[in-house]
């Protein structure tokens, strides 16, 4: 039985010329939600665990991989902002929360806290600029190191069992906190593929664990970020580490041929055009350059 069906009552349909056969029928509210989300550019998979009529959306912005601290914010993160805003508008939700995972990075205990603090401040300033420059008035940034100090969050964290993966434990606590405090309905993440066999570098690894503690939370997984490196094309959409060949949110960078990234970047552009109308450029590279400059200038 699919995860989005759990807890829903079954209806029986009599098929013509056959014996009466039980058929699972999606409740109309779930089907409507599912259809709207699936048609959004960049959406790769959807797991709805309850009909969504009100509430909020959340996505996290990590600042380090399992081994390295990031160095820049990649262009791909715009896709997460745009897709989240489309979902918010189409489902008539109130707010998109963007959680900056500085505390999560500290839980890895691999990088000096001072370095994490400095980089997280740079990332936060760029996130604020994106929200301002694209007039995303229903977005709100939550810095983990700030709201993790709140009494209600600490109470949630204390009730959770100890885990070998403290990063995961913090993510579960984030979702419980947002669910209780802000009626969280959808967590937006990213995935490498549609395959069911997932591992630790795929965000669905975390989300399956989260669903055990927040069973009525729904999940939308977007495409990963892309690089110009054919040996390592798919990466996180919100972390760029040293040595990667990809577009990042900064001035004065070489603008390479889009190559294998063309399809992915065209989806980010299409999401922007759904929100604000067709961009006044014919060439894709000009549209991408326009969005990049709008995000940083």
Backbone bond lengths (Angstrom), bond angles and torsions (degrees), N, CA, C in turn:
res aa  C-N    CA-C-N  psi(-1)  N-CA   C-N-CA  omega(-1)  CA-C   N-CA-C  phi
1 X - - - 1.469 - - 1.527 109.55 -
2 X 1.334 119.54 127.54 1.467 121.41 -178.81 1.516 111.21 -60.22
3 X 1.321 116.49 150.14 1.455 121.11 -176.50 1.520 111.90 -63.56
4 X 1.357 117.12 -31.89 1.458 117.37 -178.57 1.519 112.00 -73.23
5 X 1.361 115.94 -6.70 1.462 118.79 -178.47 1.515 112.37 -95.65
6 X 1.332 118.15 -14.27 1.457 120.48 -174.82 1.524 111.50 -54.70
7 X 1.310 115.24 133.39 1.453 119.40 175.27 1.512 113.73 85.18
8 X 1.363 118.96 -5.11 1.450 121.08 -179.64 1.525 109.52 -92.43
9 X 1.342 116.54 144.26 1.457 119.93 178.56 1.519 109.87 -74.83
10 X 1.340 116.61 148.82 1.458 122.28 179.85 1.515 110.00 -93.51
11 X 1.339 115.36 142.45 1.446 121.02 171.46 1.516 107.85 -111.03
12 X 1.346 117.27 149.75 1.456 121.10 179.68 1.512 109.84 -108.88
13 X 1.334 116.45 132.80 1.457 122.79 179.38 1.510 108.55 -118.86
14 X 1.321 118.01 132.60 1.453 121.87 176.06 1.519 109.37 -87.03
15 X 1.314 116.49 114.87 1.450 120.95 -179.89 1.526 110.12 -81.06
16 X 1.339 120.08 137.67 1.452 122.60 -179.48 1.519 111.13 -59.32
17 X 1.325 115.56 139.49 1.464 123.64 174.12 1.524 112.61 62.71
18 X 1.297 119.02 19.31 1.451 121.78 177.91 1.522 109.41 -137.03
19 X 1.311 115.24 166.42 1.448 118.49 173.98 1.524 109.70 -66.34
20 X 1.324 116.07 155.20 1.466 119.58 176.22 1.519 108.99 -58.53
21 X 1.342 116.84 123.65 1.457 122.16 -175.08 1.516 109.62 -125.71
22 X 1.332 119.08 129.58 1.469 119.49 177.55 1.523 110.67 -66.34
23 X 1.304 116.02 128.09 1.465 121.86 179.46 1.520 108.31 -125.30
24 X 1.316 116.91 131.88 1.458 120.58 179.02 1.526 109.51 -78.86
25 X 1.329 116.33 121.32 1.452 122.08 -179.87 1.522 108.32 -112.28
26 X 1.307 116.11 123.75 1.465 119.08 177.78 1.527 110.42 -67.07
27 X 1.319 119.60 131.14 1.459 120.53 170.99 1.526 109.72 -52.40
28 X 1.317 116.96 144.40 1.467 120.97 -172.02 1.523 112.22 -59.19
29 X 1.340 117.74 -35.90 1.472 119.82 -179.97 1.517 111.09 -64.95
30 X 1.343 116.44 -41.41 1.462 120.01 178.32 1.523 110.73 -65.97
31 X 1.329 116.63 -43.19 1.457 120.24 179.97 1.525 111.19 -61.50
32 X 1.317 116.44 -40.78 1.464 120.66 178.91 1.526 110.58 -63.51
33 X 1.330 116.90 -46.81 1.476 121.29 176.80 1.520 110.77 -58.22
34 X 1.334 115.72 -46.58 1.461 121.55 -175.38 1.517 111.03 -62.66
35 X 1.329 117.23 -44.69 1.463 121.80 -179.08 1.523 111.23 -62.76
36 X 1.318 116.83 -43.57 1.463 120.75 -179.06 1.526 111.39 -62.48
37 X 1.329 116.66 -43.89 1.461 119.93 -175.22 1.523 111.42 -73.58
38 X 1.322 117.85 -41.19 1.461 120.99 -177.06 1.526 112.93 -60.52
39 X 1.322 117.43 -27.68 1.461 121.04 -176.33 1.520 113.70 -86.86
40 X 1.325 117.34 2.41 1.462 121.20 -179.21 1.523 109.57 -82.94
41 X 1.342 118.61 133.74 1.469 120.73 177.28 1.533 111.17 -54.25
42 X 1.326 116.67 143.24 1.461 126.28 177.76 1.528 113.77 83.17
43 X 1.332 118.84 -15.51 1.462 120.31 -179.72 1.519 109.77 -71.14
44 X 1.329 115.41 128.05 1.457 120.85 -177.46 1.517 112.43 -109.57
45 X 1.325 117.61 -35.92 1.459 120.50 177.21 1.519 109.68 -152.02
46 X 1.332 115.12 152.97 1.462 121.69 -177.93 1.519 108.51 -135.28
47 X 1.327 116.64 132.44 1.461 122.20 175.80 1.525 107.67 -129.03
48 X 1.325 115.89 99.00 1.459 120.79 -179.98 1.518 109.42 -96.98
49 X 1.326 116.11 125.60 1.456 121.01 -177.36 1.521 113.56 -108.58
50 X 1.332 116.67 -1.41 1.465 121.24 174.03 1.524 107.74 -167.03
51 X 1.342 118.32 153.18 1.470 119.66 174.90 1.523 110.08 -60.45
52 X 1.327 116.69 143.40 1.463 121.68 -175.77 1.515 109.13 -116.08
53 X 1.318 116.53 114.81 1.464 121.33 -179.93 1.525 112.56 -122.09
54 X 1.320 117.17 -14.75 1.472 121.74 179.06 1.516 107.86 -162.31
55 X 1.335 115.61 166.10 1.457 119.01 177.05 1.504 113.08 124.07
56 X 1.345 115.94 -155.48 1.455 121.30 -172.62 1.532 111.30 -134.14
57 X 1.333 113.85 168.89 1.464 123.59 -179.35 1.530 107.33 -121.89
58 X 1.333 115.75 153.00 1.461 119.14 179.17 1.526 110.50 -144.96
59 X 1.320 116.25 139.91 1.461 120.07 164.05 1.526 108.78 -138.12
60 X 1.317 114.55 148.83 1.451 120.56 -178.71 1.514 111.49 -99.26
61 X 1.310 116.05 151.24 1.462 122.77 175.20 1.519 107.59 -120.04
62 X 1.323 116.13 100.84 1.451 120.15 175.68 1.514 110.62 -75.60
63 X 1.323 117.03 155.66 1.461 119.72 -178.82 1.524 112.33 -118.83
64 X 1.339 116.43 1.57 1.454 118.13 174.12 1.529 110.00 -151.30
65 X 1.316 115.29 153.48 1.451 121.66 174.12 1.528 108.11 -82.22
66 X 1.313 117.25 -171.22 1.462 119.44 178.11 1.521 112.16 -67.29
67 X 1.366 116.77 -12.11 1.460 119.39 -176.44 1.528 114.02 -130.04
68 X 1.345 117.65 -28.19 1.461 119.91 -170.74 1.523 112.11 -128.87
69 X 1.338 115.47 146.20 1.454 121.99 170.50 1.528 108.51 -78.44
70 X 1.324 116.67 142.55 1.453 119.74 177.90 1.518 112.09 -66.30
71 X 1.332 115.24 165.58 1.473 119.99 177.32 1.526 111.70 -121.66
72 X 1.351 116.96 -25.45 1.456 121.52 178.81 1.527 109.47 -146.47
73 X 1.318 115.71 165.35 1.455 121.88 172.62 1.529 107.51 -95.71
74 X 1.337 118.20 121.61 1.468 119.70 -175.45 1.523 113.46 -76.14
75 X 1.323 115.61 157.08 1.459 122.55 176.87 1.528 110.83 -57.60
76 X 1.340 117.41 -33.09 1.462 122.12 -175.50 1.523 113.43 -57.38
77 X 1.327 117.42 -24.36 1.458 118.95 -178.11 1.522 111.81 -63.14
78 X 1.334 116.87 -22.66 1.463 119.34 176.96 1.522 110.24 -60.97
79 X 1.334 116.93 -33.21 1.455 120.16 177.58 1.519 111.90 -61.86
80 X 1.335 117.50 -36.20 1.458 120.97 178.60 1.529 110.53 -68.72
81 X 1.320 116.71 -39.94 1.468 120.13 176.45 1.522 110.86 -63.99
82 X 1.332 116.82 -48.00 1.463 120.08 -174.83 1.531 111.31 -67.39
83 X 1.337 117.10 -45.84 1.469 120.24 179.87 1.536 110.62 -62.47
84 X 1.334 116.79 -40.07 1.470 120.59 178.85 1.519 111.34 -62.83
85 X 1.325 116.31 -40.73 1.467 119.78 -179.86 1.520 111.16 -68.60
86 X 1.325 117.78 -37.33 1.467 119.92 176.69 1.530 110.08 -63.41
87 X 1.326 116.58 -45.01 1.463 120.45 177.90 1.522 110.51 -60.57
88 X 1.319 116.70 -44.37 1.474 120.19 -179.41 1.513 110.76 -59.80
89 X 1.336 116.34 -45.18 1.462 119.83 -178.41 1.526 112.05 -68.32
90 X 1.321 116.78 -45.68 1.462 119.47 -175.08 1.521 112.74 -67.96
91 X 1.342 117.29 -31.82 1.457 120.68 179.12 1.530 112.21 -97.46
92 X 1.330 116.00 3.68 1.464 121.88 177.61 1.530 112.07 56.64
93 X 1.346 115.49 47.17 1.457 121.25 178.85 1.529 110.10 -92.50
94 X 1.322 115.88 165.31 1.463 119.28 -169.52 1.531 113.83 -85.96
95 X 1.327 117.28 -50.71 1.463 120.98 -167.90 1.519 110.90 -141.94
96 X 1.326 115.60 147.30 1.463 121.40 168.59 1.524 107.36 -108.82
97 X 1.332 116.57 117.43 1.454 121.18 176.98 1.527 109.38 -93.62
98 X 1.325 115.54 131.55 1.462 122.16 176.87 1.525 106.57 -111.68
99 X 1.322 116.17 110.71 1.469 120.38 -176.99 1.522 109.57 -95.43
100 X 1.313 116.16 118.70 1.465 122.44 177.71 1.522 108.53 -87.04
101 X 1.325 115.70 115.14 1.452 120.67 -170.42 1.516 116.11 -86.36
102 X 1.319 117.68 56.52 1.470 119.47 178.32 1.529 111.76 -70.71
103 X 1.329 117.60 -40.33 1.459 119.91 177.38 1.521 112.01 -65.58
104 X 1.317 116.12 -33.44 1.458 120.69 179.62 1.540 109.54 -64.49
105 X 1.337 115.10 -41.13 1.471 119.25 178.55 1.534 110.72 -63.02
106 X 1.321 116.11 -38.58 1.467 119.85 179.83 1.530 111.51 -65.93
107 X 1.335 116.42 -29.07 1.467 119.37 -178.45 1.527 112.05 -67.26
108 X 1.354 117.02 -20.81 1.464 119.98 177.42 1.526 112.63 -71.42
109 X 1.323 115.80 -24.12 1.470 122.39 178.02 1.541 111.93 55.60
110 X 1.326 115.05 39.96 1.461 120.04 -179.88 1.526 112.37 -113.99
111 X 1.327 116.67 -19.49 1.461 121.47 -175.53 1.523 108.91 -128.99
112 X 1.315 115.39 144.85 1.458 120.94 179.48 1.532 110.84 -58.34
113 X 1.321 115.88 137.34 1.466 121.73 -177.37 1.525 112.29 -57.96
114 X 1.329 117.12 -36.09 1.468 120.38 179.29 1.520 111.17 -62.17
115 X 1.321 117.25 -42.41 1.466 120.95 177.79 1.521 111.04 -62.88
116 X 1.314 116.53 -42.13 1.465 120.67 179.06 1.523 110.56 -62.77
117 X 1.331 116.71 -43.78 1.464 120.39 179.98 1.520 111.96 -62.16
118 X 1.326 116.24 -42.97 1.469 120.24 -179.17 1.525 111.32 -65.05
119 X 1.334 116.42 -45.96 1.461 118.99 -178.18 1.529 111.03 -69.28
120 X 1.324 117.65 -38.81 1.465 119.83 -179.57 1.528 111.28 -64.10
121 X 1.326 117.53 -33.43 1.471 120.38 176.15 1.523 110.95 -66.83
122 X 1.328 117.12 -38.78 1.470 120.37 176.32 1.518 110.82 -63.86
123 X 1.321 115.82 -44.01 1.468 120.32 179.47 1.526 110.49 -63.43
124 X 1.327 116.21 -45.02 1.464 119.88 -179.31 1.524 111.56 -59.29
125 X 1.318 117.01 -41.59 1.472 119.78 179.94 1.532 110.89 -64.20
126 X 1.330 117.16 -34.93 1.472 119.44 178.50 1.529 111.22 -73.71
127 X 1.322 117.27 -35.22 1.460 120.30 176.32 1.527 110.36 -64.15
128 X 1.320 116.18 -42.47 1.467 121.04 177.87 1.521 110.24 -60.87
129 X 1.326 116.25 -40.92 1.468 120.10 -179.55 1.525 111.35 -65.99
130 X 1.330 117.35 -39.70 1.472 120.68 177.13 1.526 110.09 -59.65
131 X 1.323 115.85 -47.87 1.464 120.32 -178.93 1.522 111.10 -61.00
132 X 1.323 116.10 -42.56 1.468 121.04 -179.62 1.527 111.74 -69.39
133 X 1.324 117.49 -48.45 1.462 120.72 -173.48 1.524 113.04 -69.07
134 X 1.341 117.24 -29.71 1.464 120.18 178.44 1.537 111.87 -99.78
135 X 1.338 116.42 9.18 1.471 122.72 177.26 1.515 111.97 51.83
136 X 1.309 116.18 49.45 1.471 122.04 178.33 1.523 108.08 -90.73
137 X 1.320 115.41 75.37 1.462 121.41 -169.16 1.524 113.53 -71.19
138 X 1.307 118.08 -13.54 1.469 120.65 179.69 1.534 112.76 -99.59
139 X 1.326 116.17 14.36 1.465 120.93 177.60 1.528 109.84 -99.11
140 X 1.313 115.33 145.89 1.462 120.75 178.33 1.525 108.87 -140.59
141 X 1.319 116.89 127.96 1.462 121.74 179.00 1.523 109.39 -89.75
142 X 1.320 115.44 131.06 1.464 121.74 174.91 1.523 108.19 -117.58
143 X 1.311 116.45 118.17 1.459 120.59 176.86 1.528 108.43 -84.75
144 X 1.331 116.57 122.37 1.460 120.43 -173.95 1.524 112.12 -55.83
145 X 1.320 117.08 -42.08 1.465 120.16 -177.41 1.526 112.35 -64.35
146 X 1.337 116.47 -16.81 1.470 120.52 177.76 1.520 111.12 -88.83
147 X 1.349 117.72 -57.43 1.466 117.91 -174.74 1.533 112.38 -75.87
148 X 1.347 117.34 -15.71 1.464 119.16 175.05 1.529 112.05 -68.43
149 X 1.331 116.90 -14.30 1.459 120.13 177.90 1.522 112.79 -86.13
150 X 1.343 116.37 -11.58 1.460 119.30 -178.05 1.527 110.61 -67.11
151 X 1.323 115.62 145.36 1.465 121.32 -177.38 1.526 111.64 -57.89
152 X 1.339 117.19 -42.91 1.464 120.73 -177.76 1.519 111.42 -63.82
153 X 1.347 117.39 -36.79 1.465 119.44 177.34 1.523 110.37 -69.16
154 X 1.314 117.13 -43.55 1.454 120.56 -179.14 1.531 111.47 -62.21
155 X 1.327 116.62 -34.91 1.467 120.13 177.59 1.524 110.49 -65.89
156 X 1.324 116.37 -40.62 1.470 120.69 178.07 1.521 109.93 -64.14
157 X 1.329 116.19 -46.91 1.466 120.89 -177.97 1.530 110.80 -62.00
158 X 1.317 116.64 -39.45 1.467 120.64 -179.40 1.530 111.53 -64.03
159 X 1.329 116.47 -33.92 1.469 120.43 -178.58 1.528 112.79 -76.40
160 X 1.322 116.92 -18.64 1.461 119.46 179.44 1.534 110.40 -76.15
161 X 1.302 117.06 146.72 1.476 118.78 177.61 1.523 110.70 -69.97
162 X 1.314 116.59 155.57 1.455 120.84 174.00 1.531 109.07 -65.53
163 X 1.327 116.06 142.96 1.464 120.78 -178.75 1.515 109.60 -133.06
164 X 1.303 115.90 151.69 1.459 119.89 176.16 1.517 111.01 -64.39
165 X 1.334 116.12 -34.22 1.457 121.95 179.88 1.527 109.08 -99.44
166 X 1.329 116.84 95.47 1.462 121.47 -177.65 1.523 111.52 -67.19
167 X 1.323 116.99 -30.58 1.474 121.55 177.29 1.533 108.78 -58.98
168 X 1.323 116.73 -46.84 1.460 121.60 178.89 1.530 110.88 -62.87
169 X 1.312 116.37 -42.27 1.477 120.40 179.52 1.524 111.05 -59.36
170 X 1.321 116.65 -40.78 1.463 120.57 177.75 1.529 111.36 -66.64
171 X 1.333 117.83 -38.61 1.461 120.84 178.25 1.522 111.21 -64.08
172 X 1.320 116.68 -41.03 1.463 120.37 177.34 1.527 109.54 -62.14
173 X 1.323 116.33 -44.71 1.469 120.42 179.27 1.525 111.16 -63.14
174 X 1.331 117.38 -38.73 1.473 120.76 176.88 1.525 110.52 -56.64
175 X 1.336 116.06 -48.38 1.465 120.68 -176.66 1.518 111.53 -66.04
176 X 1.337 117.29 -40.76 1.459 120.53 177.37 1.526 110.90 -64.23
177 X 1.324 116.42 -41.40 1.467 121.14 178.89 1.531 110.57 -62.19
178 X 1.334 116.83 -47.59 1.465 120.51 -179.02 1.525 111.54 -68.31
179 X 1.321 116.05 -33.55 1.466 119.68 177.77 1.526 110.44 -64.66
180 X 1.329 116.23 -46.16 1.461 120.40 -176.87 1.527 112.22 -75.05
181 X 1.326 116.72 -35.79 1.475 119.99 -173.47 1.516 113.93 -93.01
182 X 1.343 116.94 -28.29 1.470 119.42 -172.45 1.530 113.55 -135.28
183 X 1.321 117.51 19.25 1.468 121.68 176.75 1.535 111.62 52.99
184 X 1.313 116.18 48.46 1.465 120.67 178.53 1.527 110.72 -60.02
185 X 1.339 116.11 132.27 1.460 122.07 179.86 1.520 113.28 -116.24
186 X 1.340 116.65 -36.59 1.469 120.25 -174.73 1.519 110.30 -132.67
187 X 1.318 115.88 129.05 1.461 121.90 168.83 1.521 107.64 -101.79
188 X 1.315 115.81 126.09 1.468 121.34 179.56 1.524 108.67 -103.06
189 X 1.321 115.56 128.89 1.453 121.18 178.51 1.518 110.38 -136.90
190 X 1.313 116.30 -156.00 1.470 119.95 -179.54 1.526 108.24 -143.84
191 X 1.295 115.07 158.94 1.456 120.08 -178.34 1.518 110.72 -143.63
192 X 1.317 115.93 149.15 1.458 120.54 178.91 1.524 112.41 -73.76
193 X 1.333 116.45 -35.69 1.460 118.87 -175.87 1.509 110.00 -156.91
194 X 1.335 115.66 174.81 1.460 121.49 177.16 1.521 111.87 -88.31
195 X 1.317 117.03 -1.61 1.459 119.98 -176.85 1.528 110.74 -64.09
196 X 1.317 116.04 145.16 1.463 120.70 -179.92 1.522 112.06 -74.71
197 X 1.346 116.98 -23.92 1.464 120.92 -178.60 1.523 109.16 -80.82
198 X 1.309 117.14 96.74 1.463 121.40 -175.34 1.514 110.03 -110.74
199 X 1.331 115.43 162.06 1.463 120.68 179.91 1.519 109.18 -138.84
200 X 1.328 116.06 -171.97 1.453 121.05 -170.16 1.507 116.39 -64.45
201 X 1.342 118.89 -21.87 1.458 118.68 -178.93 1.518 112.14 -89.80
202 X 1.335 118.07 4.89 1.447 123.33 177.42 1.520 107.54 -106.69
203 X 1.342 117.45 131.23 1.457 119.74 -174.13 1.522 112.83 -64.15
204 X 1.333 118.03 -19.74 1.467 119.77 176.71 1.531 111.25 -65.24
205 X 1.309 116.83 -23.17 1.469 120.68 175.16 1.526 110.06 -58.09
206 X 1.343 115.93 -44.37 1.455 121.10 178.63 1.526 110.72 -71.69
207 X 1.332 116.11 -41.75 1.461 120.05 -173.37 1.525 112.55 -66.70
208 X 1.309 117.41 -33.63 1.471 118.85 177.30 1.523 111.01 -66.46
209 X 1.312 116.10 -35.87 1.471 119.25 176.07 1.531 110.32 -70.59
210 X 1.334 116.65 -40.76 1.465 120.64 178.87 1.522 111.18 -60.20
211 X 1.340 117.31 -39.90 1.464 121.09 -176.97 1.527 112.57 -63.18
212 X 1.326 117.27 -22.84 1.456 119.67 177.17 1.526 111.49 -69.90
213 X 1.333 116.70 -26.80 1.466 121.42 -179.76 1.532 111.85 -99.78
214 X 1.337 117.11 -24.36 1.467 121.85 179.72 1.530 107.15 -128.51
215 X 1.335 118.18 73.20 1.461 121.32 -169.03 1.528 115.55 -65.24
216 X 1.336 118.07 -23.46 1.462 119.07 -179.39 1.531 112.60 -96.15
217 X 1.329 117.51 8.23 1.456 121.17 176.00 1.528 109.45 -79.86
218 X 1.325 116.78 136.57 1.465 121.62 178.47 1.519 110.40 -100.16
219 X 1.341 115.68 156.15 1.465 121.21 -175.12 1.526 110.64 -129.68
220 X 1.324 114.60 135.44 1.461 121.58 172.72 1.516 107.35 -122.63
221 X 1.327 116.89 125.88 1.464 121.00 -179.21 1.523 110.10 -111.78
222 X 1.315 115.02 126.67 1.461 122.21 -179.90 1.517 110.13 -96.30
223 X 1.331 114.80 170.64 1.455 120.09 175.97 1.529 109.96 -65.80
224 X 1.323 117.86 156.12 1.468 120.25 176.87 1.527 110.43 -73.84
225 X 1.332 115.42 174.15 1.454 119.05 170.03 1.527 110.32 -74.81
226 X 1.315 115.42 166.14 1.474 120.10 -179.43 1.518 110.40 -128.04
227 X 1.322 115.54 147.09 1.467 121.86 174.03 1.522 108.99 -115.90
228 X 1.318 115.78 174.03 1.458 121.59 176.21 1.527 111.48 -93.21
229 X 1.319 116.16 9.62 1.464 122.33 -178.94 1.530 108.75 -95.27
230 X 1.318 117.41 111.21 1.472 120.27 -176.53 1.523 111.88 -65.79
231 X 1.322 117.70 -20.53 1.460 120.63 178.56 1.532 111.77 -80.33
232 X 1.327 117.34 -19.17 1.469 121.74 -179.08 1.533 108.80 -148.55
233 X 1.326 116.59 68.22 1.467 119.63 -172.13 1.526 114.39 -75.22
234 X 1.333 118.43 -34.62 1.467 120.91 -172.92 1.527 110.97 -105.36
235 X 1.322 115.34 128.99 1.470 121.34 -174.29 1.532 109.09 -146.08
236 X 1.318 115.80 179.95 1.461 120.97 175.98 1.530 110.38 -62.10
237 X 1.335 117.74 140.33 1.474 119.83 178.73 1.520 114.06 -80.04
238 X 1.343 118.72 -7.39 1.458 118.84 -177.68 1.528 114.50 -124.47
239 X 1.333 117.83 2.13 1.466 120.14 177.03 1.524 109.06 -127.02
240 X 1.315 116.87 126.19 1.459 121.81 171.91 1.520 107.60 -117.34
241 X 1.328 116.40 122.18 1.465 120.46 -178.52 1.527 110.04 -102.34
242 X 1.314 116.35 168.22 1.462 122.11 -177.32 1.533 110.51 -58.57
243 X 1.324 115.19 136.41 1.456 120.83 175.41 1.517 115.48 92.89
244 X 1.347 118.18 -7.70 1.464 119.95 179.06 1.523 111.66 -76.01
245 X 1.325 115.54 142.98 1.463 121.81 176.00 1.519 107.85 -100.65
246 X 1.336 115.62 95.10 1.465 119.50 -178.35 1.518 110.11 -159.67
247 X 1.323 115.97 165.13 1.456 120.78 176.64 1.518 109.50 -76.09
248 X 1.316 117.12 132.93 1.461 121.97 178.09 1.520 108.98 -128.19
249 X 1.309 115.51 165.93 1.463 120.65 -176.67 1.526 110.50 -86.69
250 X 1.309 115.26 79.17 1.459 120.54 174.40 1.521 108.83 -154.32
251 X 1.328 115.60 161.22 1.466 121.04 179.55 1.532 110.35 -81.66
252 X 1.339 113.87 165.66 1.469 122.11 171.15 1.527 112.97 55.24
253 X 1.325 116.75 54.16 1.462 120.94 173.76 1.525 108.90 -121.62
254 X 1.307 116.01 151.75 1.455 120.42 176.68 1.513 109.26 -64.30
255 X 1.346 116.20 139.04 1.451 120.96 179.57 1.516 107.59 -107.42
256 X 1.341 117.59 94.85 1.464 120.70 -173.03 1.515 113.07 -76.22
257 X 1.322 115.74 171.35 1.457 120.88 170.45 1.530 107.85 -60.41
258 X 1.331 117.10 137.91 1.459 120.31 -173.58 1.521 112.88 -70.21
259 X 1.305 117.52 -29.22 1.464 122.53 173.26 1.514 113.97 49.21
260 X 1.322 116.12 -128.04 1.463 121.59 -176.70 1.522 112.84 -67.15
261 X 1.334 116.79 -14.04 1.468 120.36 179.21 1.519 112.94 -83.50
262 X 1.323 117.61 -3.62 1.463 121.76 -173.90 1.524 111.95 -55.21
263 X 1.328 117.33 -50.14 1.460 120.20 -177.79 1.523 112.31 -61.86
264 X 1.322 116.44 -43.75 1.458 121.11 -179.27 1.530 111.07 -64.87
265 X 1.323 116.78 -47.24 1.465 120.48 -178.48 1.526 111.57 -66.28
266 X 1.326 116.67 -32.74 1.467 119.49 178.38 1.529 110.91 -64.77
267 X 1.343 117.42 -30.05 1.464 120.26 178.24 1.523 110.98 -71.81
268 X 1.330 116.99 -36.38 1.464 119.82 176.02 1.527 109.58 -64.28
269 X 1.332 116.40 -42.89 1.465 120.99 177.81 1.525 110.26 -62.43
270 X 1.339 116.84 -43.96 1.465 120.21 -179.35 1.525 111.20 -62.27
271 X 1.328 117.26 -37.91 1.467 120.21 177.21 1.530 110.59 -63.50
272 X 1.332 116.49 -41.45 1.468 120.21 177.41 1.526 110.80 -62.97
273 X 1.318 117.03 -39.49 1.464 120.74 -178.13 1.526 111.79 -72.09
274 X 1.321 118.00 -27.53 1.466 120.62 173.23 1.524 109.75 -64.03
275 X 1.321 116.03 -37.98 1.463 120.85 -177.21 1.522 113.00 -78.71
276 X 1.335 117.19 -41.50 1.466 119.69 -170.04 1.523 114.90 -125.26
277 X 1.307 117.84 5.35 1.461 119.86 178.91 1.523 112.02 93.05
278 X 1.304 115.20 168.31 1.458 121.62 -174.61 1.526 111.43 -63.19
279 X 1.329 115.83 133.66 1.467 120.35 178.20 1.522 109.79 -76.05
280 X 1.333 117.62 145.12 1.464 121.74 -172.89 1.531 113.67 -80.92
281 X 1.321 116.52 48.51 1.467 121.16 179.00 1.522 108.21 -140.29
282 X 1.325 115.80 146.79 1.451 119.63 179.04 1.515 112.88 -87.74
283 X 1.331 116.76 -38.80 1.455 121.57 -175.20 1.534 111.34 -86.66
284 X 1.338 115.39 140.11 1.460 120.00 -179.68 1.523 111.73 -60.60
285 X 1.336 117.39 -41.73 1.471 118.96 -177.35 1.525 111.69 -62.09
286 X 1.333 117.00 -31.42 1.463 120.18 178.00 1.528 111.05 -71.55
287 X 1.329 116.00 -36.47 1.464 119.92 177.15 1.529 110.78 -66.62
288 X 1.327 115.86 -42.53 1.463 120.21 178.44 1.522 110.46 -63.21
289 X 1.314 116.24 -43.93 1.466 120.71 179.72 1.523 110.82 -62.45
290 X 1.331 116.84 -39.55 1.463 121.26 178.24 1.529 110.90 -61.41
291 X 1.336 117.23 -47.72 1.462 121.13 -179.62 1.523 111.25 -63.99
292 X 1.331 116.74 -40.59 1.465 120.65 178.80 1.519 110.38 -60.57
293 X 1.334 115.93 -48.44 1.470 119.43 -178.91 1.519 111.76 -65.33
294 X 1.327 116.90 -37.14 1.469 119.90 179.26 1.530 110.42 -64.65
295 X 1.315 116.46 -32.92 1.462 120.03 -178.12 1.527 113.28 -72.43
296 X 1.316 117.13 -26.15 1.468 119.24 -171.86 1.529 114.58 -113.74
297 X 1.339 117.86 -18.22 1.463 118.68 -173.32 1.530 111.83 -94.76
